[in-house]
C-alpha cells in the first residue's frame, strides 16, 4: 500500500489567524517555543493530515481537524517532551479525529436525508490521469473504515507511514508482539475486505 495524499503546511504555522490562542494575552510562549511549534508543523503537518484522512474524514474536514491538532500542541508545547512530538501529535489526532468523524457522520446523515451530499466531495473535476489514483484512494478509505480502530491504526502506521514495529509500539505504548499480531490480523482483514468490495462491485456491474 503506497497510496498517500500530501498537504503542504500552511504559511501561518498551522494556526488560524483568528484563533483564540493568538488573541489571548494570557498565553505566552518563548521564542524557542514558537520556533519549536513552527518546526513541528513543517515536519509533521502532512503526517497528521494523512492520519486524519485515514480516519474517514474528507480532505476539507481533515484540513480543519489538522489545524485543531496543532492548536492543541501549541497550547501544550511546554508539556511535549523533546523527541516525542510525533507521538503527541498522533494521539491528539486520534482524539480530534474521533470527534470530527462523529460530527461528519452526523452531518452526512442530515445531508443524505435531504438528498444533497455534493459538498463533501471536491467539486472540481479530476484530471484524467488522476482518475485511477482517486478511485484507489476511495477504495482504501472504504476498506480501512471496515477495520476495527486498533487494527486500522497499526496498518496505517506500518503500510502507509512506513514505521517499523518498534516505532509503532513506542508510539502506541504497546508491546512489539502486540503490534505484530495486530498487523498480521489487519493485513488479513484488509485483503478480505478488498475481495468482498471488488466482488460486490463486479456484481453491481453485471446487474447494470
C-alpha positions as CSV (number, residue, x, y, z in Angstrom):
1,X,0.0,0.0,0.0
2,X,1.9,3.0,-1.2
3,X,-1.0,5.4,-1.8
4,X,-0.6,8.6,0.1
5,X,-2.0,12.1,-0.2
6,X,0.0,15.2,0.5
7,X,-0.9,18.5,2.0
8,X,1.6,21.4,2.3
9,X,1.9,23.0,5.7
10,X,0.0,26.4,5.9
11,X,2.1,29.6,5.9
12,X,0.8,30.5,9.3
13,X,2.4,27.6,11.1
14,X,-0.9,25.8,11.3
15,X,-2.6,28.4,13.4
16,X,-5.6,30.2,12.0
17,X,-5.0,34.0,12.2
18,X,-8.3,34.4,14.2
19,X,-7.6,31.6,16.7
20,X,-8.3,32.4,20.3
21,X,-4.8,31.4,21.4
22,X,-3.4,34.1,19.1
23,X,-5.6,36.8,20.7
24,X,-5.5,35.8,24.3
25,X,-2.8,37.9,26.1
26,X,-2.6,35.4,28.9
27,X,-1.0,32.9,26.5
28,X,2.7,33.5,26.5
29,X,5.3,31.5,24.6
30,X,9.0,31.9,24.4
31,X,10.9,32.4,21.1
32,X,12.2,28.9,21.5
33,X,8.7,27.5,21.9
34,X,7.5,29.5,18.8
35,X,10.3,28.1,16.8
36,X,9.5,24.6,18.0
37,X,5.9,24.9,17.0
38,X,6.9,26.1,13.5
39,X,9.3,23.2,13.2
40,X,6.6,20.7,14.3
41,X,4.2,22.0,11.7
42,X,6.8,21.8,9.0
43,X,7.9,18.3,9.9
44,X,4.6,16.7,10.8
45,X,1.7,18.5,9.3
46,X,1.4,16.1,6.4
47,X,1.6,13.1,8.7
48,X,-1.2,14.5,10.9
49,X,-3.3,15.3,7.9
50,X,-2.9,11.8,6.5
51,X,-3.7,10.3,9.9
52,X,-7.0,12.2,9.9
53,X,-7.8,11.3,6.3
54,X,-7.4,7.6,7.1
55,X,-9.9,8.0,9.9
56,X,-12.5,8.7,7.2
57,X,-12.5,12.5,7.1
58,X,-12.8,14.1,3.7
59,X,-9.9,16.5,2.7
60,X,-11.6,19.7,3.8
61,X,-12.6,18.2,7.2
62,X,-9.0,16.8,7.6
63,X,-7.7,20.3,7.0
64,X,-9.8,21.8,9.8
65,X,-9.0,18.9,12.2
66,X,-5.3,19.2,11.5
67,X,-5.5,22.9,12.5
68,X,-7.1,21.8,15.7
69,X,-4.4,19.3,16.4
70,X,-1.7,21.9,16.1
71,X,-3.7,24.4,18.2
72,X,-3.7,21.8,21.0
73,X,0.0,21.2,20.5
74,X,0.7,24.9,20.7
75,X,-1.1,25.2,24.0
76,X,0.7,22.1,25.4
77,X,4.1,22.8,23.9
78,X,5.8,23.1,27.3
79,X,4.5,19.6,28.1
80,X,5.7,17.9,25.0
81,X,8.9,16.0,25.6
82,X,11.7,16.5,23.0
83,X,11.6,13.7,20.6
84,X,8.0,12.8,21.4
85,X,6.4,15.4,19.1
86,X,5.1,12.9,16.5
87,X,3.7,10.6,19.2
88,X,1.9,13.5,20.9
89,X,0.5,14.8,17.6
90,X,-0.7,11.3,16.6
91,X,-2.5,10.7,19.8
92,X,-4.0,14.2,19.6
93,X,-5.1,13.5,16.0
94,X,-6.8,10.3,17.2
95,X,-8.9,12.2,19.7
96,X,-9.6,15.2,17.4
97,X,-10.3,12.8,14.5
98,X,-12.8,10.8,16.6
99,X,-14.8,13.9,17.4
100,X,-14.6,15.2,13.9
101,X,-15.6,11.9,12.5
102,X,-18.7,11.7,14.7
103,X,-19.7,15.3,13.6
104,X,-19.1,14.5,10.0
105,X,-21.1,11.3,10.1
106,X,-24.0,13.2,11.7
107,X,-23.8,15.9,9.1
108,X,-23.6,13.3,6.3
109,X,-26.8,11.7,7.6
110,X,-28.6,15.0,7.6
111,X,-27.3,15.7,4.0
112,X,-28.5,12.3,2.9
113,X,-31.9,12.9,4.3
114,X,-32.1,16.0,2.1
115,X,-30.7,14.2,-0.9
116,X,-27.8,16.5,-1.1
117,X,-24.3,15.2,-0.5
118,X,-22.4,17.1,-3.1
119,X,-20.4,19.5,-0.8
120,X,-18.5,16.7,0.9
121,X,-16.6,15.9,-2.3
122,X,-14.3,18.0,-4.3
123,X,-16.4,19.7,-7.0
124,X,-13.5,20.3,-9.3
125,X,-13.1,17.6,-12.0
126,X,-10.1,15.4,-11.5
127,X,-7.6,15.3,-14.4
128,X,-7.9,12.1,-16.4
129,X,-4.5,10.8,-15.2
130,X,-5.7,11.1,-11.6
131,X,-8.9,9.1,-12.0
132,X,-7.3,5.7,-11.3
133,X,-5.4,7.0,-8.3
134,X,-8.5,8.8,-7.0
135,X,-10.5,5.6,-7.2
136,X,-7.8,3.6,-5.5
137,X,-7.8,6.1,-2.6
138,X,-11.5,5.9,-2.3
139,X,-11.2,2.1,-2.2
140,X,-8.5,2.4,0.5
141,X,-10.7,4.7,2.6
142,X,-13.7,2.4,2.3
143,X,-11.7,-0.7,3.2
144,X,-9.9,0.9,6.2
145,X,-13.3,2.1,7.5
146,X,-14.3,-1.5,7.9
147,X,-11.4,-2.4,10.1
148,X,-11.5,-2.1,13.9
149,X,-9.6,1.0,15.1
150,X,-6.8,-0.9,16.8
151,X,-6.1,-2.8,13.5
152,X,-6.5,0.2,11.3
153,X,-4.1,2.2,13.3
154,X,-1.2,-0.2,13.1
155,X,-1.9,-0.9,9.5
156,X,-1.8,2.8,8.6
157,X,1.4,3.4,10.6
158,X,3.1,0.4,9.1
159,X,2.0,0.3,5.4
160,X,1.3,4.0,4.8
161,X,3.6,5.8,7.1
162,X,6.4,3.2,6.8
163,X,7.1,2.9,10.5
164,X,8.9,-0.2,12.0
165,X,7.2,-2.4,14.6
166,X,9.3,-0.9,17.4
167,X,8.4,2.6,16.4
168,X,4.7,1.7,16.3
169,X,5.0,0.0,19.7
170,X,6.6,3.1,21.2
171,X,4.0,5.4,19.7
172,X,1.1,3.4,20.9
173,X,2.7,2.2,24.2
174,X,2.1,-1.4,23.4
175,X,4.4,-4.4,23.2
176,X,6.1,-5.2,19.8
177,X,4.5,-8.6,19.9
178,X,1.0,-7.0,20.1
179,X,2.0,-4.8,17.1
180,X,3.0,-7.8,15.1
181,X,-0.2,-9.8,15.9
182,X,-2.4,-6.8,15.2
183,X,-0.6,-6.1,11.9
184,X,-1.0,-9.7,10.8
185,X,-4.7,-9.6,11.5
186,X,-5.1,-6.2,9.9
187,X,-3.4,-7.4,6.7
188,X,-5.6,-10.4,6.6
189,X,-8.8,-8.5,7.2
190,X,-7.8,-5.8,4.7
191,X,-7.3,-8.3,1.9
192,X,-10.6,-10.0,2.8
193,X,-12.4,-6.6,2.7
194,X,-10.9,-5.7,-0.6
195,X,-12.1,-9.0,-2.1
196,X,-15.6,-8.5,-0.7
197,X,-15.7,-5.0,-2.1
198,X,-14.5,-5.9,-5.5
199,X,-16.9,-8.9,-5.7
200,X,-19.7,-6.5,-4.8
201,X,-18.7,-4.0,-7.5
202,X,-18.5,-6.8,-10.1
203,X,-21.9,-8.0,-9.1
204,X,-23.3,-4.5,-9.5
205,X,-21.6,-4.0,-12.8
206,X,-23.2,-7.2,-14.1
207,X,-26.6,-6.0,-13.0
208,X,-26.4,-2.8,-15.0
